[in-house]
Amino acid sequence: MCGIVGAVAERNVAPILIQGLQRLEYRGYDSAGVAIVQSDGKVQRRREVGKVVNLSNNLDADPVKGSLGIAHTRWATHGAVQQTNTHPHVSGNDLALVHNGIIENYMTLREELQSKGYVFASETDSETIVHLIHSCLGDDGLLQAVRRAVKRLEGAYAIAVCWADEPDSIIAARSGCPLVVGKGIGENFLASDVLALKAVTDRFIFLEEGDLVELRRDSIDIWSIDNEAVLRADVRIEMAKDDLDKGNFRHYMQKEIFAQPQVLQETMEGRIGKQAVLEESFGVGAKDIFDRAEAITIVACGTSYYAASVARYWIEDLVGIPCQVEIASEFRYRKIAVMPNTLFVTITQSGETADTLAALRIAKEAGYFATLTICNVPTSSTVRESDLAVMLQVGTEVGVASTKAFTAQLINLLLLTLLLGRRHGLAGDQEAKIVAGLRQLPDAIDSVLALDPVIAELAKQFIEKHHALFLGRGSLYPVALEGALKLKEISYIHAEGYAAGELKHGPLALVDDDMPVIAVAPNDDLLEKLRSNLQEVKARGGELFVFADTDSAFDTEAGVTVIHVPKIDPILAPIAYVVPLQLLAYHVAVHKGTDVDQPRNLAKSVTVE
């Protein structure tokens, strides 16, 4: 979850490190720090609790200059959010380390190091690594010390280390956590994500499992953990220039919500023809894989899991083959029974989600005949390790609470459904009808976004609320779950999503005039069932807010507020109906004054277990 930046150059690296950290705050923003090797050969460390701006202000007030340094923005796992637990950690005052990941055997190592006289200043697992490396130092230098140390680590890590005795090099290593090297001219860099290095280079080397790298101004040497030199290809990546520009929007999340019509257009670009999905857009070998698929398992976390849950309804309805949806953190720790010819699908915005990546690796050993990932980062581990990869093409999503990535995931899952469906009896005219609806979808989302002023006003009624219940049926049930997640993520209101038919099995006991109930009610086959469920809420004094199709015959009355959503094909309803729920969560958070883009305790990319 944490973010790492490193730089070795002829110029002062402090501004490079700070800028990189600012671009990595989506990974964690509990605290931040830098360690810079100064011209006098001493390692100068600065740390601040809170966001990167606090560290930046520290360095503005009292500058530290040097041509080599490492930096870190933290999402706390071991140890409270306080300065002593903030990276970089040091050993012997001349060796500094930053770490992303979790070391599972750190307590054993800590006790061993304490018996050798090492004194620990923090509660973190990361400090164990820096002392362990220090204990491994010998005449053969820092690289070999790091190699000896990481062989003893159990868990996941990406680390970067600098040492006063070798002031011209950074040693880094990865296992289970992403790390990328940025190539410059007379300077080189490393980071957890290419986004951090956008301002200084467009050429990158993606380190692989077990890689160690020695980074100098004029050289990049990569080694295996067994001391064998390895070659890794460098790639050129061009990034959109406006990804980090909020424009006229107040928050990144707001910008990303309103970007969805254009985003959905771009994710469909080159993937649909006039009447059908273009199979070739899913990559070389897609035809053979789809021909063979007789069952689907989809694994994901968080918002991506809810997208997968919508897809289950689509696949079993339109394709007629079994579809199993799993939470990645559960899938990886249970025994798996694999049906023959089952396609394994992962969904991950970053492509580095630890549980999802681990699940993919387990699946490849468990008997799934092929793997496909739906992802937003073409250079990610999940993409590199899957047989097929479909890119979301949504640009960088900065807001921690996912919006545009979710709707793009749904689009691509529906395209996958149609490709599988044509092999299992889905009529060509039905596919053509859905494709026509997809072409009209960006305009439909524009119409939903036009409801923004109405929803902003509606959101005022939630400011003093502490709980909320979201209801949906069929493929709108996962949308209710996603709506609840959005509200709790950024407004800190406790919210739950339920299948409306489950009201009588417990949740109805919570309904009163202080608990708003939000329902999504497209005009589909389950509308009348949903209407009955909502009557149960109304009869018990519940306050209803209904997002309903214009043809659904819902009207505003005492205790019931209806927001009419433009009519849309029921198949596409989950994509359209999630947008007003995103807007509702956003405006409630704004009214409450929370940190919309960086909600407390959360990070954008969950790269630790």
C-alpha angles and dihedrals in degrees: 000000000000123000126234130196129178134175138181115186146133091256131065106287099197095093090046091052094047093048091048092051091050089056091049098050089105085073094057140325107188092112141338139208147170137209115201128184105225127211089261089061095250123129111236116198128196125182135177134181115234130026128351091260088071090057091045091053090050091055093044090055094044112015124213116201131194142127097240131048150140129218140188142196112201138221103188120241106146114031134011125287100272138118096261089060094046120109143273096068119198139206123197090358090270104068119070131184140184121197140191117191140037127286108209098193096045095117092058091047091045093055091048092050092046089055087057092054102264113147118213120216097183143045093232131116087221095068088060089064096053092049090046091053090047090053089052095053115123142150091292094070141239098307093060091044090055090047092053091046100049091052086068097049121103117196133029129318150161111188139177122194135188128187130196091224090060101038095167101060144057120206117207135176138181139199120162095348126080124255128171132190120219117210120216137165108271089347137066136195144193134202145158090252137019088237090073091060098042093114097051108038147003096202119089143177116206111215116222133216112303095010122147120194133197109206122199133161093261104024145046116197121183124196138180120241086256092060098257119139112242134190123225123187119242119223134198116232124189114200130199110264097220100050092105096037114097090196110193093339122108095221138017089241091057091049091049093049091052092044091065100096090056093039093053090049090053096047089053093046110120093002103085130048127196094290109001146040114263106239094199090066089073092064143253111323094021094118095056092046094049091046090057100041113111098160137019133218116190120193126188146132135240116335091002089058090056090051088052090050091057089050091056090064091048096046097047092044101043101026103029097217127119116273121191120192119200137185104236095224089057098039094058094055104048137068112270127217108199121202116217116272095011117162113218114217127188126192119200130149095207099032088223102080101141099220094044093048091049090049090053091053091048091049092054089058096040101068106268104147096220142002132221129183130199105206144151100219114068093195096051126121093247092055093047093050099045127087092226130021131192116195121218092213093204099130122233115335105208101174111091091223105073118232116144092034090056095053091044089052089054091051093053093044089054091050089051089050092054093049091051091042095059087061093052105046104285104153118240093234090054091052089047091052092052092046089052088052090050090054089054094043098091089057090047091052089050088056091051091050088055085071090068097106091049092049092045089057092044090053091067088074090065099054095096096035121111100187138032136182124213120200134193140148132219113349089353091065092079087047088057088051090051092047090053091048092052093051095049094042097059108016097038091227111144105245134171133193120217140179100250092230089064094063093100091050096071117306093080088072089068097052116111138132091281097056114074116214117209118197133186110212118177117174097262138128092284097050096103091048089052092047089057091050091052091050087059089057093046093049089058096051096261120156109237129205110184126191099200142174113256087242096049096093094232114145134186113257139145108321093003126091115187124198110191116223119199114266114265139171108278090234090060095039096099090059094049099039096054091063097070088047089054089051092048093053091046096052094044089054092048092050090049092048098235125152098268100188097039109032118191120276094005136105133193099235119038102206096159129067 
